[in-house]
Each structure stands twice: as structure tokens, then as C-alpha cells.
Amino acid sequence: MKTTKIAIAATLALFLLPISSAVAAEDAEDGLKVKFDDMTCAEMLIQTGASRDFTMIFMHGVINGMKKDFMFDAQKVAAATDVVYSMCVADTDAKLLKVFKEARK
């Protein structure tokens, strides 16, 4: 079971690496700065493609860091992502960081 989680995490990381690299390169040219603790659900929901993927990955990483949780659990993250989307659709004015904290309890 542990080996499977590690394999899934490695596969996911390799899959997402080109996405985050492309977003970082594109946004670095524009000097993009985002204050994620002020971002609302509405702002996340209107993002598309690589931008939304980056936001979701970043926010899950923030929560993992805040919890000092260095284990990637694909099932837990996927379930929490579903909760985040549901909560954001229900309240588009909610702060995204607060929603992530609630979804990842």
C-alpha cells in the first residue's frame, strides 16, 4: 500500500511538473504576483487550465505545509478538492484559504 502511494505521488508530480513549469515561465514574464490568502472562490473558479491547476496544487501544498504533513495522499487530496469546489460554488465570496483549511480538516 505504501509503495502504491509513493508511485502515485511520483506519477502525479511528473505529470504536473510541465504544467507548473509552463505557468511559472508564462507568469514570470508578466511579473504575476498573487496574494493567495486574499483570493476568493470566485477568482479561483474563473481560472482555467494550467492556472487553476497551479492554484489548486499550490493551495494543497500550503495546507500540507501548515500542517507539517509531508505525505502526499492522492485519495485525500482528490476528496478535499471535490469539497473545495462544492464549497466554492456554494459561496463564491469565501476566501479560498479558509475553504481549503475547512476542506482539509
N, C-alpha and C positions, 0 to 999 in steps of 0.2 A: 504494500500500500504506500509506504514512504517513497519507494523508488518511483512509483507511478506519479505521485505528486511532484517530485523533482523533475521527472521527464516532461510533465505537462507544463510546469513553470518554465523550464528551459525552452520548450517549443513556443510557448506564448511570448516569451522575451525575444526570441529570434524573429518571430512573426511581427512583433510590434516595433522592433528596432528601426526598420526602414521608415515606418510611419513617423515615429518621433524624430528621426533624423531629418526627414523632409520638412516637417513642421518647424523644427528648430532652425534649419537653414533658411527657410522662407521668411520666418518671422524675425530672425536676427537682422536681415537686411532692412526690414521696416522699423527696427528698434521697438518691437512689440513689448509692452510691459503690462502684465495683468496682476491685479491685486485679488488673488483668489478668495481671500476671506470676505471680500465685498461683493463677489459675483453672486447674482441671483439665479434661481432656477430658470427663469425666462431667458437669461443670457446664455445659459448652457443649452437649453432646448432649441434655440435658433441656430446653434452651431451645426455644422455638417461635416461629414467625413473625418479627415485627419484631425481637424481642430477639436471636434467633440471627443474623438478617441484620446487625444492628448490630454484634454481636460479630465476625462474620467480616470485615466491611468495616473495622472498627477495627483488627483484628489484621493484615490485609493492609497497611493504612496504616502501622502500627507497623514492620512489616518493611521496607516501602519506605523509611521514614524512617531506619531503622537502616543501610540500605544506601546511603542518599543517592541512591535511584533514584526519579526524578520522572516516569518514563514509566509510564503505565498500559497494560499489555498484557493484554487480556481473555483471550486464549488461555492465557497463562502463569498468570494468576490462577485461571482455571477449572480448569486441570490441577492446580495446587497445592491448590486447595480439595478436589478429589477425594482427593488424597494425605492431606490433613489428616483428612478423615472416615475414611478407611481406617485410618490410624494411631491415631486416637482410639477407634475401635471395637475395635481390637486391644489397646489399653492405656488403659482409662478413667481410670487413676490418673495418667497422664502430664500434665505441666504443658503447658498449651496453647501458651504462648510457645515452649517448647522444640520442640514439634511443628511449629509454624509455621516456626521457623528451619530445621528439618530439611527440611520440605517445599519451602521456597523457596530451597534451595541452588542 
